[in-house]
Amino acid sequence: MLRLASLLATVALLPLGGCGVLDHGVLGAAGPVADQTRSLFLLVCTILIFVAAPVLLLTPIFAWHYRLSNTKSAYRPQWGFNWPLEGFIWIPPAIIVIVLAVFLWRDTHKLDPYKPLASPYPPIEVQVVALDWKWLFIYPDEGVASVNELVFPADHPVHLSLTSGTVMQSFFVPQLAGQIYAMAGMTTQHNLAASRPGRFRGENVQFNGMGFQNQKFPVLAKSTDGYASWLAQARSGGKTLDAGAYAALAARTLQAEPILFGSVTSGLFQTILAQNDPGMHTAHGHHPK
């Protein structure tokens, strides 16, 4: 079924092949989460063919059969009930809904963004702060931070803790994982990984002002040595991300080029959370229930 879905999707999307759209979306999956999402998408497309096909096929047939010039076919405007017709109307749609519900229920739990990814490697911890119109990435275990550049080693799971220093935004890296919201005074969690080294596109897909259309950032999955070199480059920069530096970043400006910080004030992420929710439990770094 998945092979049939892949073939049909490929044929349907051939007109887009020359514009590079497929390279940056979920159909160009480069990680285990996006790969499962793509499989579910193709499966749903295959099932929905059984919804669209009868409509597309029967509409011209009915239009031709009941055309005004067709005077030979029986015309029965008065009729009460027909079991075969009722069965045709209700049974196939009911089966389709049940099949879709089973697959969607299964994969919704499988693709839970809070669910850790299975891996022999420990996850890379990244604290993400959405700003206008930029993204701040803090690496608490490494003591570094970056603006508008998310870097991690390929084949390693990445655990993201997200919040917003401004309005609600939505974090999305189509080739690696689905979208998840970042909200002020709260934390959400996300897990992703890249199956190979590469450069991917991340973006905010929640409108948050005039700079929204440019709020995109590169996601770099590097080799283990490449990631170590990036950490060394960040640490050698000499910049410190403290409360003052964060206040400057939080201003509504568009930051096109990435910025690296070689050191980060301890507990800055919890401080940002507390600015938007003074009643939170800062020791645990989560929104009180």
Summary of the structure (lengths in Angstrom):
residues: 289
radius of gyration: 25.3
end to end distance: 43.2
largest distance: 88.5
contacts: 826
relative contact order: 0.13
helix: 39%
strand: 24%
